[in-house]
Amino acid sequence: MDWITLNTPEDVAKRCCIEIQQCAEKALAKTGKFKIVLAGGSTPSLAYKLLAESNTDFSGWEFYIGDERCLPVDHDERNSKLATSILLKAAGIPSSQLYPIPTELGPEAAADQYEAVIKSALPFDCVLLGLGEDGHTASLFPGHTHPADRLSIPVYNSPKPPSERVSLSFEAIHQSETILFIVTGSGKKEAVNTWKTTGTVPAAKITSKGNIKVLIDSAAAE
Ligand code: 6PG
């Protein structure tokens, strides 16, 4: 695992964009496709914006969602809505290249449907992950247990609203060539320290077939 500390959130976003494009170049040269899992939350927004503004040819890209909140289809708080508005729409990428999690169906039905989508997509080329203030990542929260044989899991009683979600499992996330964490802001300092010193937070349990890079700004790293 590489911890890469950068000065500002803008520097993190710029580096994230570069890392994604390098992963894409490698994957496209190998298979003609680039399968990326997008992170939820607000931290990735600037990286998505920079990606949309880059003169990238997105035609071979496939966008998956690492976790989704159980909200109505067009709800502004859905993670796929953020990715669609800041990245896909801004870059003119057809919605057919996005594989959203149908959480409007509820956690069980959505997780079951996405299980098949992920099974046929694996392995991923790149998985983007955020970090919560309690050390969660995607919708894998401290103290929650999940079935070991699933790729996509229903989540209940999430401490971060809404309480019902769907998340990729540790096993699904593991099957990626590259995993990029993006972590910014002093609010994440405690979670980063716990991660580094005890390894007990969910983010610390993320493993990868390839490499893991944690892109972090100085405010979160102190
Ligand atoms: C969500 C995400 C969650 C997020 C972290 C960080 O639904 O919010 O899945 O895991 O990545 O909580 O969120 P911020 O980037 O907004 O701090």
Residues whose N, C-alpha, C, O or C-beta is under 5 A from the ligand:
A	BS01	6PG	G40 G41 S42 T43 D67 G130 L131 G132 T137 A138 S139
